[in-house]
């Protein structure tokens, strides 16, 4: 069975210059879609990936990443809505490219589905009350 | 058959008034007809919650010992500029005021993280706010510097005084250019990527009394979670715009100037907001309780989203350059469905005004009226209606001769 999961990887300094994702796809049959990648001035790497493959390959791939000292967590833990700041205005809905933010009709309450979020961060500054928080 | 304000108030005081929200009134009139609805319903409540830039707060923080005169000097609240051109310890802070060091749009689009609106939210939330004053010193007000923390409960007075709130209808904003634009109508994606609108439609206060029959100077309102009052027509009040057969204006028309005691209000209904690339503004919760004096008011308050339209305006060119005309119109029913057509393209429509909060405010006001806490009142004076001929004039620039 195919699985499709969005994950956040944190690379330690000594792994930043190694082709880890290449091995992930070559040795563990996982397809990947890079949603975001960055290396800080301190040489710490951050990558947001969508991984696609069989459950068995996914588990093997994850184990390989852990062996490399790369920490991994589901993306949905990192994109949060501060509910007490959100006023359900809807300003975020028009600019969200993946429809992770949407209007529930007819109530017009703004819904948020972290599973559909690609962590593009367009909502962070578009939200007038700054209710959306991304912390990797 | 008609009712007077006094008759309605008698019922409210006895807890016998029949009160419904403007959303519920649509169903009441559809089911019972205008005549019966006018007999049975006494008050219809409305609500809106959205960004209203022309909002601000007057405050008096009491005299320091020795005395200091902020008037003519400089005063900031949490670093945000205030208007200090009043007496010694009166200040005004507007929603869009910023800190001197705010980078604004120097790196575009600016974040506008904190401004006057946020100071107002912090005060109403009971938080401490830093007040700094630089004064020139006089014999009677000798002190030249003050730096202290203040909070709402210790202020003598703090009242919102907002020159323009509760816009009756508004534009639908789109962007026909090739780049994303950052406006007070939110982020508008290039090539008609999205359409943003900002009225509560069928729940919106002035759309339920389109000719201002029951609203005028002195009208009691829900403002920011407390009780406030209409002081008169707001700035840019423009009652003469074209109207539909149901008298609902086809574009932004009437506005209200309002005031209310901040000490009664709540941060739930007054929120500091930051519009990327544009600035700060205050999101205000406002509601009107409309007395159903007769059949006409019953009919007006039963207006529904499909009977209210707004013009579609290009904010990349028409709005900034003041080019008249629009790209057509759409009903609030279409807008709320989530898709509208512009220039032959189907695009997502999203609100900037919170409909769930509008529902909450109309519901709360309904409870207040039903519980006898909130009476209706005849306006002390009317505000100019469609027959007034009053319009909203552009600025005519006159060349300045430099001597």
Contacts between the chains, C-beta under 8 A, distances in Angstrom:
chain1	res1	chain2	res2	distance
A	87	B	49	6.7
A	87	B	271	6.0
A	87	B	283	6.3
A	87	B	354	4.9
A	87	B	357	5.8
A	88	B	354	4.8
A	88	B	355	7.5
A	88	B	356	4.4
A	88	B	357	6.4
A	89	B	49	7.8
A	89	B	50	7.2
A	89	B	283	7.5
A	89	B	351	6.5
A	89	B	352	5.5
A	89	B	353	6.5
A	89	B	354	4.5
A	89	B	357	8.0
A	90	B	350	4.7
A	90	B	351	4.1
A	90	B	352	6.5
A	90	B	354	7.3
A	90	B	355	8.0
A	91	B	186	4.7
A	91	B	187	7.7
A	91	B	196	7.4
A	91	B	350	7.1
A	91	B	352	5.2
A	93	B	348	7.5
A	93	B	350	4.4
A	94	B	186	7.0
A	94	B	187	7.4
A	94	B	189	7.2
A	94	B	193	7.6
A	94	B	194	3.5
A	94	B	195	7.7
A	94	B	196	6.1
A	94	B	348	5.6
A	94	B	349	7.9
A	94	B	350	3.9
A	95	B	186	7.9
A	95	B	187	5.1
A	95	B	189	6.5
A	95	B	194	6.8
A	103	B	338	6.5
A	103	B	350	7.2
A	103	B	351	7.8
A	105	B	336	7.2
A	105	B	337	7.7
A	105	B	338	7.2
A	106	B	336	7.4
A	107	B	355	7.7
A	107	B	356	6.2
A	107	B	359	7.9
A	108	B	336	6.7
A	108	B	351	6.7
A	108	B	354	7.9
A	108	B	355	3.7
A	108	B	356	5.9
A	109	B	356	5.1
A	122	B	187	7.7
A	125	B	109	7.6
A	125	B	111	6.3
A	125	B	276	4.4
A	126	B	186	6.6
A	126	B	187	4.7
A	126	B	276	6.1
A	128	B	51	6.7
A	128	B	186	7.8
A	128	B	271	8.0
A	128	B	273	3.6
A	128	B	274	6.0
A	128	B	275	5.9
A	128	B	281	7.6
A	128	B	283	6.9
A	128	B	352	7.7
A	129	B	271	5.6
A	129	B	272	7.6
A	129	B	273	5.7
A	129	B	274	7.8
A	129	B	283	7.3
A	130	B	113	7.5
A	130	B	274	6.3
